[in-house]
Amino acid sequence: MSWLVRGGRVPVNGILRNSTALSRGVQSGCGPLAFNFTRGFTADSGLRQKEQQGGSLFGEVSEYKESADSRLAQLSHRTQVEEKPAEGEEVPAYKKPLDKLTNRDLLTDPEVQEFVNPPAQTAAEKLLSPLKRELYTKALELNGGKYVPNQIIKLDNGKSYQLNLTKEELQVLTPSVYLHSYRIKSSLKKTYVFLRMLRGMDLNKAITQCHFSPKHVARDVGEMLTRGLQQAKDLKLDPNELYVEQIWVGKDGTNIKRLEFKGRGRVGTITHKWVHVKAILRHVSYREEKTAAKVAKVDNKQVWQQLKSRPVHYVLDNTYKW
């Protein structure tokens, strides 16, 4: 019997030998400490024949047999039956493959049209809560379509509330039409010069100016303002009584850059810019109210005086006093 101990001397057959030499002997496969052990794996002859025929060595453990009445088969069969249209029935556009869609399908598809042209909503329906919307509608009915601040309003259920709106809320709740253009190939400076002419102009007059203007962006801006005529009708506003209250231009992003070759072997970078135009249309009565408010603010302002008008509390004298 012999033992292998690293870093010392051990007795082997009654003689002390170095453990390093013993370890070398074990690694080289010589000496009484070298063993060669192999564990084998056997398989049945029937399994080996099945393996040669292309089957699984482990039998039916990993084999999946789909039954005819399985849940997956029923669902797939029902889906195929539902997707198959009946004879003479037209397939909806959203069920057609992309390579078979046409412009006519997109124009007649209700879901596409609802996404492209959403139903018109007033600012009160979009932004106000149900209670605040009811109070605001009641206030307009009581005052002939005008808002009176800090007014106590009594609802049909008997409860009373005081409605107080901020300046920003009033500006948003005023009936208006919000327009935005598509992507326009132009720059901010060129578009800004043209839009300055349209500010404060009546809607029909602004459209006429776009038709006869030689500017490149006039056609896209005119198309945007023309869409405002139909949107005004959807919001139950008279298009003939609208004016362009605000109109501005902004960057549309994702500018395209390319090389600009110059003379004498030089080269630079040119940027193709894209912009978008947005506008707000309001009723002419809003412009008249703003003008009247400015005039009233100037009229109500007190006249500036160098010395305040207050009574004299000392006796006047004919001599000057420091």
C-alpha positions in Angstrom: 0.0 0.0 0.0 1.4 3.4 -0.9 0.2 7.0 -0.6 0.9 10.1 -2.6 1.6 13.3 -0.5 2.7 16.5 -2.2 5.6 18.5 -0.7 7.2 15.6 1.5 8.7 12.2 1.6 6.5 9.0 1.9 7.4 5.4 2.4 7.1 3.2 -0.7 7.9 -0.5 -0.2 9.8 0.4 2.9 11.9 3.1 1.2 11.4 6.8 1.7 11.0 8.5 -1.7 10.3 12.1 -2.9 6.6 12.9 -3.4 7.5 14.9 -6.6 9.0 11.8 -8.2 5.9 9.8 -7.2 3.7 12.4 -8.8 5.7 12.2 -12.0 5.4 8.5 -12.0 1.7 8.7 -11.7 1.5 11.2 -14.6 3.7 9.1 -16.8 1.7 6.0 -16.1 4.4 4.0 -14.4 4.7 2.6 -10.9 2.2 1.0 -8.7 0.1 4.2 -8.3 -0.9 4.5 -12.0 -4.5 3.4 -12.7 -6.6 3.6 -15.8 -10.4 3.5 -15.2 -13.0 3.7 -17.9 -16.8 3.7 -17.4 -18.7 2.4 -20.4 -22.2 3.0 -21.7 -24.2 0.3 -23.3 -27.5 0.4 -25.2 -30.0 -2.2 -26.1 -29.8 -3.8 -29.6 -33.3 -2.7 -30.3 -32.5 0.9 -29.6 -29.4 0.8 -31.7 -31.4 -0.5 -34.6 -33.9 2.3 -34.2 -31.0 4.8 -34.1 -29.7 3.5 -37.4 -33.2 3.9 -39.0 -33.3 7.6 -38.0 -35.2 7.3 -34.8 -34.3 8.7 -31.3 -31.8 6.8 -29.2 -33.8 7.6 -26.1 -37.1 6.2 -27.5 -40.3 8.3 -27.2 -39.1 10.5 -24.4 -38.3 13.5 -26.7 -40.8 12.6 -29.5 -43.9 14.8 -29.8 -47.0 13.5 -31.5 -49.7 16.1 -32.1 -53.1 14.6 -31.7 -55.8 15.5 -34.1 -58.0 17.0 -31.4 -55.3 19.1 -29.7 -56.0 22.6 -28.6 -53.3 24.1 -30.9 -54.7 22.2 -33.9 -58.3 23.4 -33.2 -57.2 27.1 -32.8 -55.2 27.0 -36.1 -58.0 25.4 -37.9 -60.5 27.9 -36.6 -58.2 30.8 -37.6 -57.9 29.5 -41.2 -61.7 29.2 -41.4 -62.3 32.7 -40.1 -59.7 34.3 -42.4 -61.1 32.7 -45.5 -63.8 35.0 -46.9 -67.1 33.7 -48.2 -68.0 33.7 -51.9 -68.8 37.2 -53.1 -67.6 38.8 -49.8 -65.0 41.6 -50.1 -61.9 41.2 -47.9 -61.4 44.2 -45.6 -58.3 46.3 -46.2 -56.7 45.5 -42.8 -56.8 41.7 -43.7 -55.1 42.1 -47.1 -51.3 41.6 -47.5 -49.2 44.8 -47.8 -48.3 44.0 -51.4 -51.9 43.8 -52.4 -53.1 47.1 -50.9 -54.1 49.9 -53.2 -54.9 53.6 -52.7 -58.6 52.8 -53.1 -58.5 50.4 -50.1 -56.8 53.0 -47.9 -59.4 55.7 -48.9 -62.3 53.4 -48.1 -60.9 51.7 -45.0 -62.7 53.2 -41.9 -59.8 52.6 -39.5 -57.3 54.3 -41.7 -59.5 57.3 -42.3 -60.3 57.6 -38.6 -56.5 57.7 -37.9 -55.7 60.2 -40.7 -58.8 62.4 -40.1 -59.8 62.1 -36.5 -63.3 63.4 -35.5 -63.4 67.1 -34.7 -63.5 68.1 -31.0 -63.8 71.4 -29.3 -61.2 72.6 -26.8 -63.7 72.2 -23.9 -64.3 68.5 -24.8 -60.5 67.9 -25.0 -59.1 69.7 -22.0 -61.8 70.2 -19.4 -63.1 67.7 -16.8 -66.8 66.8 -17.0 -67.7 69.1 -14.1 -65.7 72.1 -15.3 -67.1 71.6 -18.8 -70.6 71.6 -17.5 -70.0 74.8 -15.6 -68.3 76.5 -18.6 -71.2 75.6 -20.9 -73.8 76.8 -18.3 -71.9 80.1 -18.0 -71.9 80.7 -21.7 -75.7 80.1 -21.8 -76.4 82.5 -19.0 -74.2 85.4 -20.4 -75.0 85.1 -24.1 -71.9 83.2 -25.1 -69.4 85.3 -23.0 -67.5 84.3 -19.9 -67.9 86.4 -16.7 -65.2 85.8 -14.1 -66.0 84.7 -10.5 -69.6 84.0 -11.3 -71.6 81.7 -9.1 -73.3 79.1 -11.3 -76.1 76.8 -10.0 -76.5 73.4 -11.7 -79.6 71.3 -12.2 -78.8 69.1 -9.2 -79.0 72.1 -6.9 -75.3 72.5 -6.2 -73.6 75.9 -6.7 -70.0 76.5 -7.9 -67.9 79.5 -8.6 -66.1 79.3 -11.9 -62.8 81.1 -12.2 -60.6 80.5 -15.3 -57.0 81.7 -15.8 -55.9 83.8 -18.8 -54.3 80.9 -20.5 -57.4 78.7 -20.0 -59.6 81.4 -21.6 -57.3 81.7 -24.5 -57.4 78.0 -25.2 -61.1 77.6 -24.6 -62.0 80.4 -27.1 -63.4 78.7 -30.3 -60.5 78.2 -32.7 -59.1 76.0 -35.5 -55.6 74.6 -35.1 -53.7 73.8 -38.4 -50.4 72.2 -39.1 -48.7 71.6 -42.5 -46.8 68.7 -43.8 -43.1 68.6 -44.3 -42.0 71.6 -46.5 -38.7 71.9 -48.3 -37.6 75.4 -47.3 -35.6 77.2 -44.6 -36.8 79.2 -41.5 -35.7 82.6 -42.8 -37.5 82.2 -46.2 -40.7 81.0 -44.6 -40.7 83.5 -41.8 -40.6 86.5 -44.3 -43.7 85.1 -46.1 -45.7 84.3 -42.9 -45.3 87.8 -41.5 -47.6 89.0 -44.3 -50.4 86.7 -43.3 -50.6 87.5 -39.6 -53.9 89.2 -38.6 -55.3 88.7 -42.1 -58.8 87.3 -42.9 -58.8 83.6 -43.8 -60.2 84.0 -47.3 -57.8 86.9 -48.1 -54.8 84.9 -46.8 -55.7 82.0 -49.1 -55.9 84.4 -52.1 -52.5 85.9 -51.2 -51.0 82.3 -51.2 -52.5 81.6 -54.6 -50.8 84.6 -56.3 -47.6 84.8 -54.3 -44.4 83.8 -56.2 -42.8 82.3 -53.0 -42.1 78.6 -53.0 -43.8 77.9 -49.6 -47.0 79.8 -50.7 -48.5 76.7 -52.3 -48.1 74.5 -49.1 -49.3 77.2 -46.8 -52.3 77.9 -49.0 -53.2 74.1 -49.0 -53.0 74.2 -45.2 -55.3 77.2 -44.9 -57.7 75.6 -47.3 -58.0 72.6 -45.0 -59.0 75.1 -42.3 -62.2 75.9 -44.2 -63.5 72.3 -43.8 -62.3 72.0 -40.2 -64.2 75.2 -39.3 -67.4 73.7 -40.7 -66.9 70.5 -38.7 -66.5 72.7 -35.5 -69.7 74.6 -36.5 -67.8 77.9 -37.2 -68.4 80.3 -40.0 -65.3 80.2 -42.3 -66.1 83.6 -43.6 -65.7 85.1 -40.1 -62.3 83.6 -39.3 -58.9 85.3 -39.4 -55.3 84.1 -38.9 -54.5 85.0 -35.3 -51.2 83.1 -35.1 -49.0 81.5 -37.7 -45.4 80.4 -37.2 -42.7 78.2 -38.6 -40.4 75.6 -37.0 -37.7 73.1 -37.9 -39.0 69.7 -39.0 -35.7 67.8 -38.2 -33.8 65.1 -40.0 -32.0 67.4 -42.3 -30.2 65.8 -45.2 -26.5 66.6 -45.8 -24.4 65.9 -48.9 -21.1 66.9 -50.4 -20.9 70.2 -52.2 -18.0 70.1 -54.7 -16.3 73.4 -55.4 -13.6 74.6 -57.7 -9.8 73.8 -57.5 -10.4 70.5 -55.8 -12.2 71.8 -52.8 -15.3 70.3 -51.2 -17.8 71.4 -48.6 -21.1 70.3 -46.9 -24.5 71.5 -48.0 -27.6 70.9 -45.8 -31.1 70.5 -47.2 -33.5 72.0 -44.6 -37.1 71.0 -43.9 -39.7 73.1 -42.0 -43.3 72.9 -40.9 -45.9 75.7 -40.5 -48.6 75.8 -37.8 -51.5 78.3 -37.5 -54.4 79.2 -35.2 -57.6 80.6 -36.7 -60.1 82.5 -34.5 -63.4 84.3 -34.9 -63.2 88.0 -35.7 -65.0 88.8 -32.5 -61.9 87.7 -30.6 -59.8 90.3 -32.4 -62.4 93.0 -31.6 -62.4 92.0 -27.9 -58.6 92.1 -27.7 -58.6 95.6 -29.3 -61.3 96.8 -27.0 -59.4 95.5 -23.9 -56.2 97.3 -25.0 -58.1 100.6 -25.4 -59.9 100.2 -22.1 -56.5 99.5 -20.3 -55.1 102.7 -21.7 -58.2 104.7 -20.8 -58.4 103.4 -17.3 -54.7 104.2 -16.6 -54.2 107.1 -14.3 -52.4 110.2 -15.6 -48.8 110.3 -14.3 -48.0 113.3 -12.1 -44.7 114.5 -11.0 -46.0 115.4 -7.5 -48.8 113.5 -5.8 -52.1 115.4 -5.3 -52.4 115.6 -1.5 -53.4 118.5 0.9 -50.8 120.9 2.3 -50.2 120.6 6.1 -48.0 123.6 6.7 -48.4 127.5 6.5 -47.1 129.0 3.3 -44.5 131.8 3.6 -43.2 134.3 1.1 -39.6 133.4 1.8 -37.7 130.5 0.4 -36.8 127.7 2.9 -34.1 125.1 2.4 
